[in-house]
Amino acid sequence: MARVRNAADKPVDAQQAIPFSLRVAAAIGWRFLVLAGVVWVLGKVFDDLRVVVVPVGVALLLSALLAPAVDRLVAWRVPRGLATVLVLVGGLAVVGGVLTFVINAFIRGLPDMRERVTESISTIQDWLKNNLHLTQDQLSGYVEKFLESLKSNQEAITSGALTTAGTVGELLTGMLLALFTLIFFLYDGRGIWAFLVRLLPGHVRARTAVAGSRGFASLVGYVRATAVVAVVDAVGIGIGLWAIGIPLAVPLAALVFLGGFVPIVGALISGSVAVLVALVTKGIVPALLVLAVVLAVQQLEGHVLQPLLLGRAVQLHPLAVVLGIAVGASLAGIAGALLSVPLIAVSNAVVRSLVADEGTLPSQVDALEPEEAEPDEPAEASGPPGGGRTSRHSSSGSD
């Protein structure tokens, strides 16, 4: 910055007359506006290409979960194509078996739940008659008003059903696209990532490849830890529901497992559903017991499992998690809530790697090891991470 001369020697120009603090604020302001514009454009692009972006994001999550298994089979001299097929078929078989088990359990438990709900409704009606002194005619009138409201909104309900049918079509299309993308991510993820890196200028390729490797390593750690935490939550709450005698314990445990992939919010919603089912079918005391089980399992998750499994490489502040889920849900609904936290975790690892400027070569970072998500300390930047260990991978990607 040029030194300001005395007014007697040379008149002060307009830029020098502006206070330094105001110039700094203006510089920060226009950069903030540029970043806000970039975020807005990315949001518009994401909204227009949601049918493509969401399946690709889901495929990337699944590749982070399945890629280590494919890599292990390749290390056992299984051809990569065959290893990809084996892992995909095994994964689909597990998912199909679990879904079949959950659906059958739901069908078997539905009659019992219907009977319990009927008893609960009768109990509520008796309570309303005895405590609020409502007559049977008044209760019947409320039911008739509800049915008339449904009839008056039949057009809107029908329109919503048609929209749901269209959404189901988009869902099937997205599932096929995600499966197709996952196959190529598992089979040739390194090649795809290497091709993308080659599009960049030569002087930034190495740093970008290292940052991408660390980002994918953080994604592997996040997905692996989240899956383990979700299983522990589902098993713990499922056993508690079964011990208390709550109907549909298995489907509710499956709901808890799925909710475990949306941190904080998913556990809150799935736990609330379990408590509500207990309240409707069993009463207030069993519902309080279920609430105690849910809170105990969530405490175990938050204070033991997540710090132990996630580690500092992929740990995020709870505020960042909640805000990320809120933004993701507003942009893309359930899929946005599912993908927002992994995106923040990957971005965190990538930015820290770029800022560190550690001088690490891409061949020194294993994209499938969550420990590699943490940049090296400056004193260790000259050698491979992990005390001289050289990684198998030359670059990251949806391996």
N, C-alpha and C positions, 0 to 999 in steps of 0.2 A: 504494500500500500504506500502511495507516494506521500512524502512528508509535506504537511501543510505549511506554506511559507507565511511570513508575516504580512499583514495587509499593506504595510508600507512598501514592501518589495514588489508584490504582485497581487492583484485582486483574487480573492478566493472564489473558485468556480462553484456552480450549483451543487455538484456532488459533494464537495468538501464542506459546503454549508449545512448539509443534512447531518443531524446527529448520528453518531456511530451506532447507538442502540437501535435507531429507526432503520438504518441500512441493514443491520443484522436481522431485524424483524421482517423487513421486506424480502430479504434473500430466503429466509426460512419460509415465508408465506408463499412465494411463487413456486418453490420446490414442493411444498405441501399440496398446492393446487395441481401441479403436474402429477404427483403420486395419486391424488384423488381422481384425476382424470383417467389415469391408467387403470386404477381399480374399477372405475365405472365402466370403462370399455371392456375390461375382462369380464365383469359381471354380465354385460349385455351379450358378449360372445358366449359365455357359459349358458345363459338363459336360452339363446337361440339354438345352441348345439347340445342341449341337455341330454337328448336321446342318445348322443354319441359319447359325451364326456363322462356321464355317470357309469355306463357299462365298462368303459375303459378304466375308470377309477376303481370299480369293484374288481375287475380282472387284475389290476395292479396289487390290490390288497391280497387277493387269493394267491397271486404269484409269490408274494412275500411269505405267505404261509407254507406253500408247497415247494418252492424252489429248493430249500435245503434238502428235502427228500429226494428230489430229482438229482441234485448234485451228489448226494450220498450214493445213489445207485450208479451214477456215472463213475464215481471213484471205485466201485466194485466191478468195473469193466462192463457194465451194461450199456449198450448203445443208447445215445441220448434220446433218439426217437422212441425207442421201446420204453425207456425210463419215463418219458413224458406220458406215454399211453398208460403205463402201469399206475402212475401216481394219479392221473385224472380218473381212471376207472375206479381205483380204490377210493378216491375222495367222493365220487358220485355214488358209489355203493354205500359208503358210510352215511352220506346225507340222505339218500333214499331210504335206508333202513331206519334211521332215526325218525324221519318224517312219517313213515308207515307206522312205527311204534307209537308215536305221539298221537296220530290221527285215530288209531284203533283204541288207544286209552281214552281219548276224548269221547269217542262214540260209546264206549262201554260205560263211562261215567256220566253221560248226559242224562239218562233216565233218573238216576239217583239225584243229580243236581236239580232236575226239573221238579221232582217231588219235594226236595228241601226248599226250593224257591217258593213253591205253592204254599207250603207250611208257613214260611216266613211272611208271605203276603197276608195269609189269614191272621197271623199274629199281629201284624201291623194294623190290619183292619180292626181287630178287637181292641187294640190299644187306642186307636183313634176314636172308637165308639165310647170306650170307658173313660178316657181322659179328656178328650176334646168334645165329647158329647155329640158326635156326628151321627146322623141316622144313616140307614142303609140307602135310603133314597138320595141323600146328599152324595154319598160315595158313588152311587151309580151315575148321578148327574156329572160328577167330575170325569168319570170314565167316558161317558158319552161326549162330553166336550172335547176330550182328547182325541176320540175317534173322528169327530167332525173336523177338528184341526188337521188331522192327517188327510181327510178327504179334500179339504179346501186347498191343501198344498200338494195335491196329487201330481199336478203338472210339474212342479219343481222337483218332486221326488223322482218322477219318471225321467226328467232331464238329467238329474244326478245319476240315475242308473245307467243311462246311455253314456254319460261321460265316464262312468266307472268301467263300462264295457270297452270304451276306447282306451282307457288306461290299462286295462288287462292286456289288450293287444300290444300296446307299447311295452308293457312289462315283459311279455313273451319275446318280443323283438330284442329288447335289451338283454334278456338272458342269453339268447343265442349269440348276440354280438359279444357279450362278456365271455362266453365259453370259447368262441372262435379266437378272440384276442388273447385269452389266457393260454391257449395252446401255443401260440407263437411266442408269448412272453417266456414260457417255460422252456421251449425248444431253442429259441435263438435270442434270448434277452440281451446277452452280451453283444451280439452283432447289431441289434437295433440301437443299443446305447452307443456303441462305437460309431455307427453311421451318423447319429445325431451330433456327437462330439466333433466329428470331422467337418461339419458344416460351420464350425466356429473358427475365428482367426487362430493361427498357429500358436501365438504367444499365450493364449488363455486356455488351450485345450487341456493341458495337464491339470491345472487348478480346477477346471470345471469337471474333469473326470474324477478327480479325488473327491470333490464336493458331492457329486452325484453318487459315488460309492458310499460315502458316509451317510447321505440322505437315505439311500435304500437300506443300509445297515440299520439305521434307526427305525425304518418301517418294518423290517424283519423283527426287530426286538419288540416293537409296539404290538404288532399283530400276534406274535407268539405269547407275549405276556398277557394280552387282553383275552386270548382264547383260554389260557389256563385260569385266569381270574373268573371268566364267565362260567367255566366248568365247575369251579369250586363253589361259586355262588349258587348255581343251579342245583348241585348235589346237596349243599348245606340246607338251602331253603326247601328243596324237595323232600328231604328226610324230615325236616320240621313239619311240613304240611302233612306228610303221611302219618307221623307220630300223633299229631293233634286230631287226625281223622277228617281232614278237609277233602271234599270231593275234587276230582280233576287235579290231583297233586302232580301227576306227570306232565300234563299240558301246561300247567302253571310253572313247573320247573323249566320246561322248554322255553316258555316266554321269558323267564328270568335269564336263561342262557342267551337268548337273542338280545335282550335289553342290555346285557353286559358289554356288548360291542359299541354302545353309545355311553361313554363314561358319565357318571353322576346322574344325568337326566334319565337314561335308560333304566338304571337300577331303581330310581325313585318311582318311575311309572309302573314297572313290572311289580315292584313290591307293593305299591298301592292297589294294583289289581288283585294280588293275592289276599291282601287284607280285606278288600271289599267282598270278594267271594266268600271268605270266611265269615264276614259279618252277615251276609245275606243267607248263607246256608246253615250256619251254626250258632250265631249270636254274638253278643258283645265280648264275652270272656274268651272264647276261642280266637276271635279277631284280635284281641289284645295280645294273646300268646303268639299269634302269627306275626304281629307287629314287633314283638320282642325278638323273635327269631330273625326277622329281616334286618333289624337294627344291629343285632349281634354279628350277623354275617357281613354286613356292610362295614362295620368297624374292623373286622378281621381283614377285609379287603383293603380298606383305606390305610390302615396303620401297619400292616404286615406284608400282604401280598404285593401290592403295587410298589412300595419302596424296594422290596427285595427283588422283584422280577423286572420291573421297568428300568431301575437304575437311573443315575443322573443323566445319562445320555439322551433319554427320551422322556424324562419327567417334565411336566408342564405345570404351570401355576393353575390352581383351580379356576381363577377368574378367566384366564385365557381359554380354558376348556369350555366353560359355560358360555362365554361370549362367542367362541368359535361355533359351538353347537347352535346357538341362537341365529347367527348369521347364516350358517349352512342350512338350517331348517327353513329359514325365510326364503332362501334362494332355490332350494331343490327339495324341500320336504324331508322325508325320512332319509332318502339317499344323501342329501346334503348334511344332515346331522351325523350320518355314519362316516362320511368322508372328511368332515371338517377337521376333527382332531388329528387323524393321521397326516393330513396336509400340513397342519401347524407343526407337528413333530418333525416331519421331513424338512420343512422350511427352516426350522430352528437349527437342525444339524447342518444343512447346506450353508446357511449364513455364517454360522460359527466356523465352519471349515474355510470359507472364503476369507473371513476376517483374519483367521489365524495365520494364513500365508506361511504354512509350515515347511514348504519345500519337499513334501512327501511325493513320491512317484505313484502313479496309478497302480502299478504292479505291487505296491506295498500295502494296499488296502483290500481287505476281503469284504466284499459287499454283502455276504451272507452271515457275517459275524456281528451281532449287535454291539459288541465291545468296540468295533471299529468306528462307531458313530461319533466317538469322542475324539476331537483333534489332539494330536500329539503336543506335549509340552515343548517349548522352544529348544530346551537342551537336548531333546530326543528327536528333533526334526530331521537330523542328518541321516538317521538310519531307519530301518523298517520298524513299524510299531510292534510292540510285544517283545522287546528284547532281541531284535534281529530276525524275527520270523518273517519270511517272505510269503505273501499270500498267493493263492492259486489264481486269483482273478486279476485281470489286467484292467478291468473297468467295471462300472456298476451297470445296473439295469434291472429290468423286471425279469430276473433270471429264473 
